[in-house]
Amino acid sequence: MPELFSRKTFTLAAGDWTLELGERTLVMGILNVTPDSFSDRGAHFEIEAAVRRAWQIAEEGADILDIGGESTRPGSQGVDAEEELRRVIPVLEALARGPGYPIPVSVDTSKARVARAALQCGAAVINDITALDNDPAIATEVAARGAALVLMHMRGKPSNMQALPPSPDILGEIDRWAREAVARAEAGGVSSDKVILDPGIGFGKTAAQNIEIIVNLPRLAAAGFPVLVGTSRKSFIGSIVKKTAEERVPGTCATVAASILYGAHIVRVHDVAAARDVADVTDAIARAAGRTPGAS
């Protein structure tokens, strides 16, 4: 069984921001500006609603805001760059016009054109679920702005990922992917000290494999990069508790605690206030055990 409470510390420069990773768990709050998100049914699709929710996410204790303009739910066919820009950029511009937004902004995109525009509007992180497979030029845009880059593992595409046969060795597959994804980023000019790895919970994995990945997060962390985990409201939780996405908050909180105990530096969630409490309490338990979460 992998050891609990083992988490290296990192200082990661992201644009004008500095992220201290490992001493405490960072919470990344999700803001979907899509009409078809599985989790919120398009509740924040309009600009005014999106901006209100962005501020609420910060007030609830998030450390990073992650804005996405393209649904990646199972079966999603995606949107073109024009539509993604139309959804995301007005929100970024509105946040830039108001009083100083207090936390760094990440943009969830796999298109270099969207990444470029987002970074020009002040985004500090690009969160690419395809790990540069869809558009390697994202690396060039990230490098030019000194931003941070999240690389996520996904089997297939959102349109077909849940129809793929299960991987016979999901942990070995993620090990190989991590080496290749980091190499792609470095080849595009991204410094390795700006890379965050995400094992892609739910993206082409079975329910059992998602749990296996969480328990084995130290294996991914051994690659030497900060680890981000996104379990929020996902179907593998539903397969256990037999509840809808909106009813999976307690189950999500359990996975957040487990992910932290197994070494996650950042947890990506819809329900920020609940996750903030879970992260703070879990970090406190780790400290009380005589091993700070940042101990390696």
Secondary structure by P-SEA (a helix, b strand, c coil): cccccbbbbbbccccccccccccbbbbbbbbbccccccccccccccaaaaaaaaaaaaaacccbbbbbccccccccccccaaaaaaccaaaaaaaaacccccbbbbbbcccaaaaaaaaaacccbbbbccccccccaaaaaaaaacbbbbbbbbcccccccccccccccaaaaaaaaaaaaaaaaaaaccccccbbbbccccccccaaaaaaaaaacccccccbbbbbbbbcccaaaaaacccccccaaaaaaaaaaaaaaacccbbbbcccaaaaaaaaaaaaaaaaaccccccc
